[in-house]
């Protein structure tokens, strides 16, 4: 690896999977945990402010897109409104009001606490998809892409859960 033989200050930085190319064409990596902003500044200063990101190849992008969309979809497709109302003995939420599985329809059962729990859990499943995918994606240099794809997957998972015949909620809490 060039960075280990390079005498630049970047060689002393911890490694990760964030490839950075300096002005002389040398490749370096930037640590993705605490202090990464300071390290990015150090890399920028050492390379004359010239940094480029090396994205995955075309075949790798297809895999990245499918994996993160599927991951988000699976988390987003958990029907908390249905699970909570059934657990509370209120029956199938799809037979009440609009027939959706979201918090607004759970509120129509008259149980405000259950509606709030549904709202929070629907929001948390979208947040969890984004945070987990971002953490995994950071290890491979595409955290933002992973977060966006997983968030989109979670949104569509809530709208069209395969477990419920692709008829879900409106996705407001999951989207936010």
C-alpha positions, 0 to 999 in steps of 0.5 A: 500500500502506498500510504504506508510507504509514503512519508506524508502526514497522511501515512500516520492516519488510521485506515478505513475504507474511505479512499482519498486521492491526493494531488500526486495521484497517491491513494490514502484512506480516512478513519470513519469514526470519532475525529474523522472531520479533523482527519479530513481536514488534515488530509485536505491540508496535506494534499493541497485541498485536492480530494476525490472519492473513488465510488464502487464500479458499476457492478458493485453499485447494483449490489449496493443498491439492492442490498440497502433497498432490501434492508430498508424495505424489510425494516420498513415493512414491519406493520407496527399498527397491526401488531400493536392493535392485535396485541391490545385485543382491538382486532385487525386495524385494517377493518377500521376506518381507512383500512391503513395500518398507520398511526392515524388509523390506530387513533380511530380505535380511540386508543391514543397511547397505542396510536402514539406508540405506532407513530413512534415505532413507525418513525423509529423503524425508518430511523433505524434503517438509515442509522444502521445502513449508514454505519455499515455503509461507512465501512465501505465508503458509501454511507450517504448512499446507504442511508438514502437507499435504506430510508427509501426502502423503509418508506416503500416497505411501510407503504407496500409490506409484502406480509400484508398483500402490499397494502400498508400505511401512508408512510408519513412517520416512516418518511419523517 
